[in-house]
Amino acid sequence: MLSMRQLARFRADADFRIGASPTDWLPDEARDLPKSEAKRRTAQVLDDARDRLDELQQRLYAQHRDALLLVFQAMDAGGKDGTIRHVMSGVNPQGCQVYSFKAPSAEEQDHDYLWRCQKALPERGRIGIFNRSHYEEVLVVRVHPQLLGAERLHGAEPTMSFWQQRYRQINDWERHLHENGTRVVKFFLHVSKDEQRRRFLSRLEDPTKNWKWAADDLAERAHWDAYQQAYEDAIRATSTAHAPWYVIPADRKYVMRALVSAIVVRELEALDPQYPQVTAEQREQIDAARTALAVQD
């Protein structure tokens, strides 16, 4: 398992600089290993974390008190879908729910921007996953401020004070969730521009991946620098004690998945879910049922 020290380095704070955050990383003990061996050891970290995650998720579901919300954001081809699939593959689907947020519908635009996310929050005892999220409103909308017109906000202008207002609103909302039993943990899968290009080419050259390609992907790539600035500002303003951001190096998918899985386990361990205690009355009922079943054919 990755150490707390190794995981802590990826937690962002108010001094976060996207240019100083690596997109490619290996733990010290793996840097001199052949790639195949590094991948094998990292895969073992992921397998161990999945086993532990399964145990913790069962406790969380049984306790039915807290909830965990995992938010995933990334540039296109950053690896959100694959990370969610690999990290959560061992979790009971009954206790986990995934929502992928696309462009807002007409109904969603008739409400405030947090409305659709509020509706998708996990119930107590469950792990919720947002594949994209409310942060699109300070990322995509910031890069394309003309989208603000569809929200029909009175006097809204895409100035820095407007985005700071949204950061405050998001922080207030996430604090409210935390104080009412939903732990929020946010992941930015930080991929390099060169690696995004390689992944785009793979999608174009492999017929089994063609379905992943959208014409808008190349157009959005042209706004790379604007998105990097939007991510830096949003993460600096909204990585808090009650809803931290983890900036995960995403150029090596196997490392990215291991890091995410280890952090999710640490966050669940901090919640420390426990199976409910059986009362004396319930114990009597259990003993009576065991006795009755023992004599049945």
C-alpha positions in Angstrom: 0.0 0.0 0.0 1.2 3.5 -0.8 2.2 5.5 2.4 0.3 8.4 3.8 3.3 10.6 3.0 3.2 9.6 -0.7 -0.5 10.2 -0.9 -0.4 13.5 1.0 1.8 15.1 -1.7 -1.0 15.0 -4.2 -3.5 16.9 -2.0 -3.8 20.4 -3.3 -3.9 23.6 -1.2 -4.3 27.3 -1.7 -0.7 27.5 -3.2 -1.5 24.9 -5.9 0.2 25.6 -9.2 -0.8 23.3 -12.1 2.6 23.8 -13.8 4.4 22.5 -10.8 2.3 19.4 -10.5 3.6 16.3 -12.2 1.6 14.5 -14.9 4.0 11.5 -14.7 5.1 10.0 -11.4 6.4 6.8 -9.9 7.2 6.0 -6.2 10.9 6.0 -5.4 11.0 2.3 -4.9 9.7 1.7 -8.5 11.8 4.1 -10.5 14.7 1.7 -11.1 12.5 -1.3 -11.9 11.7 -2.6 -15.4 8.4 -1.2 -16.6 6.8 -4.7 -16.4 7.8 -5.1 -12.8 6.7 -1.6 -11.9 3.3 -2.3 -13.4 3.0 -5.6 -11.6 3.7 -4.1 -8.2 1.4 -1.2 -8.9 -1.3 -3.6 -10.0 -0.9 -5.4 -6.7 -1.5 -2.1 -4.9 -4.7 -1.7 -6.8 -5.9 -5.3 -6.1 -5.2 -4.9 -2.3 -7.0 -1.5 -2.3 -10.0 -3.0 -4.0 -10.2 -5.8 -1.4 -10.0 -3.3 1.4 -12.5 -1.0 -0.4 -15.0 -3.8 -0.7 -14.8 -4.5 3.1 -15.2 -0.8 4.0 -18.0 -0.3 1.5 -19.9 -3.2 3.1 -19.5 -1.5 6.5 -20.6 1.9 5.2 -23.7 0.3 3.7 -24.6 -1.6 6.8 -24.0 1.4 9.1 -26.2 3.5 6.9 -25.0 6.8 8.5 -22.4 8.5 6.3 -22.0 8.8 2.5 -18.9 9.3 0.4 -19.0 11.4 -2.8 -16.1 11.0 -5.2 -15.8 13.8 -7.9 -13.7 13.1 -11.0 -12.6 15.9 -13.3 -10.0 15.8 -16.1 -9.2 17.1 -19.6 -10.6 14.9 -22.4 -8.9 11.5 -22.5 -7.7 12.1 -18.9 -8.8 8.6 -17.8 -11.9 9.2 -15.8 -14.0 6.3 -17.1 -11.2 3.8 -16.9 -10.2 4.9 -13.4 -13.8 4.6 -12.1 -14.2 1.2 -13.7 -10.9 -0.2 -12.3 -11.1 1.3 -8.8 -14.7 0.4 -8.2 -14.8 -2.9 -10.0 -14.9 -4.9 -6.7 -17.6 -2.8 -5.0 -21.2 -4.1 -4.6 -23.3 -2.2 -7.1 -26.0 -1.9 -4.6 -23.9 0.4 -2.5 -22.4 2.5 -5.3 -23.9 4.9 -7.9 -22.3 6.7 -10.8 -23.6 9.9 -12.5 -22.0 11.2 -15.7 -22.9 14.9 -16.2 -23.2 16.1 -19.8 -24.3 19.5 -21.1 -27.3 20.7 -19.0 -30.7 19.9 -20.3 -33.5 22.5 -20.7 -35.0 21.3 -17.4 -31.6 21.7 -15.6 -31.1 25.1 -17.0 -34.4 26.2 -15.5 -32.8 25.7 -12.1 -29.6 26.9 -10.4 -26.4 25.1 -11.5 -26.2 23.0 -8.3 -29.7 21.6 -8.6 -28.9 18.6 -10.9 -25.9 17.7 -8.7 -28.0 17.9 -5.5 -30.5 15.4 -7.0 -27.7 13.0 -7.8 -26.1 12.9 -4.3 -25.5 9.5 -2.8 -27.9 8.2 -0.1 -26.6 7.4 3.4 -24.5 4.3 3.4 -23.5 4.7 -0.3 -20.6 5.8 -2.4 -21.6 8.3 -5.1 -19.4 9.1 -8.1 -19.6 12.2 -10.2 -18.0 11.8 -13.7 -17.7 15.5 -14.3 -19.7 17.6 -11.9 -20.7 21.0 -10.7 -17.1 22.1 -11.5 -18.0 22.2 -15.1 -19.7 25.6 -14.2 -16.3 27.1 -13.4 -14.3 25.2 -16.1 -16.2 24.8 -19.3 -18.4 27.8 -18.7 -15.3 29.9 -17.8 -13.5 28.9 -21.0 -16.7 29.4 -23.0 -18.4 32.3 -21.2 -21.1 32.6 -23.9 -22.7 29.6 -22.2 -23.7 31.8 -19.3 -26.5 33.2 -21.5 -28.4 29.9 -21.3 -28.5 30.1 -17.5 -30.5 33.3 -17.7 -28.8 34.9 -14.7 -29.7 38.5 -14.0 -26.7 40.7 -14.7 -24.1 37.8 -14.8 -20.8 38.9 -16.4 -17.9 36.5 -16.7 -15.5 38.6 -14.5 -13.1 37.3 -11.9 -15.4 38.4 -9.2 -18.2 36.2 -10.7 -16.0 33.1 -10.7 -14.9 33.9 -7.1 -18.6 34.1 -6.2 -19.1 30.6 -7.7 -16.1 29.2 -5.8 -17.7 30.6 -2.6 -21.1 29.0 -3.5 -19.4 25.7 -4.2 -17.4 25.8 -0.9 -20.6 26.6 1.0 -22.5 23.7 -0.6 -19.7 21.2 0.0 -19.4 22.3 3.6 -23.1 21.8 4.0 -22.8 18.3 2.6 -19.8 17.5 4.9 -21.7 18.8 8.0 -24.7 16.6 7.1 -22.9 13.3 6.6 -21.5 13.3 3.1 -17.7 13.3 2.8 -16.6 15.0 -0.5 -13.3 14.0 -2.1 -12.3 15.4 -5.5 -9.8 14.1 -8.1 -8.3 16.0 -10.9 -6.6 13.5 -13.2 -3.7 15.6 -14.5 -2.7 14.5 -18.0 -0.1 16.2 -20.2 -0.9 17.7 -23.5 1.5 15.2 -25.2 -0.2 12.2 -23.6 -3.7 13.5 -24.5 -2.5 13.7 -28.1 -1.3 10.1 -28.0 -4.6 8.9 -26.5 -6.6 10.8 -29.1 -4.5 9.2 -31.9 -5.2 5.8 -30.3 -8.9 6.5 -30.4 -8.7 7.4 -34.1 -6.5 4.5 -35.1 -8.2 1.7 -33.1 -11.7 0.8 -34.5 -12.7 -0.5 -31.1 -12.1 3.0 -29.7 -13.6 5.1 -32.5 -16.8 5.5 -30.6 -15.0 7.5 -27.9 -14.0 10.2 -30.4 -16.1 13.4 -30.7 -15.5 16.2 -33.1 -15.5 18.7 -30.2 -12.5 17.0 -28.6 -10.1 18.6 -31.0 -11.8 22.0 -30.8 -11.5 21.9 -27.0 -7.8 20.9 -27.2 -7.2 24.3 -28.8 -8.3 25.9 -25.5 -5.7 23.9 -23.5 -4.0 26.8 -21.8 -7.4 28.4 -20.8 -8.5 25.1 -19.2 -5.3 24.8 -17.3 -5.7 28.2 -15.8 -9.4 27.5 -15.0 -8.4 24.3 -13.3 -5.6 26.0 -11.3 -7.9 28.7 -10.1 -10.8 26.4 -9.2 -8.6 23.9 -7.3 -6.8 26.6 -5.4 -10.1 28.2 -4.3 -12.0 25.0 -3.5 -9.6 22.5 -2.0 -10.6 22.6 1.7 -10.3 20.4 4.8 -13.9 19.3 4.3 -13.7 18.7 0.5 -10.1 18.2 -0.6 -8.8 18.1 -4.1 -6.2 15.5 -5.1 -4.2 16.2 -8.2 -3.3 12.8 -9.6 -0.5 12.3 -12.2 -2.4 10.7 -15.1 0.1 9.9 -17.9 0.6 6.4 -16.5 -2.8 4.9 -16.2 -1.7 2.1 -13.9 -0.1 4.6 -11.4 -3.1 6.9 -11.6 -5.6 4.1 -10.7 -3.4 2.8 -7.8 -3.2 6.3 -6.4 -6.9 6.9 -6.6 -7.8 3.6 -5.1 -5.4 4.1 -2.2 -6.8 7.6 -1.5 -10.4 6.3 -1.6 -9.5 3.6 1.0 -7.8 6.2 3.3 -10.8 8.4 3.1 -13.2 5.6 4.0 -10.9 4.5 6.8 -11.1 8.0 8.2 -14.9 7.6 8.2 -14.3 4.4 10.1 -17.7 2.7 9.3 -18.7 -0.1 11.6 -21.3 -2.9 11.5 -24.3 -2.0 13.6 -24.2 -3.4 17.2 -26.9 -6.1 17.9 -29.1 -5.2 20.8 -29.9 -7.7 23.6 -33.4 -8.1 22.2 -32.1 -8.8 18.7 -29.6 -11.3 20.2 -32.5 -13.2 21.8 -34.3 -13.3 18.5 -31.2 -14.6 16.7 -30.7 -17.3 19.3 -34.4 -18.3 19.1 -34.2 -18.5 15.3 -31.0 -20.5 15.4 -32.7 -23.0 17.8 -35.8 -23.3 15.6 -33.8 -23.8 12.4 -31.6 -26.5 14.0 -34.5 -28.8 14.6 -36.2 -28.3 11.2 -35.9 -30.8 8.4 
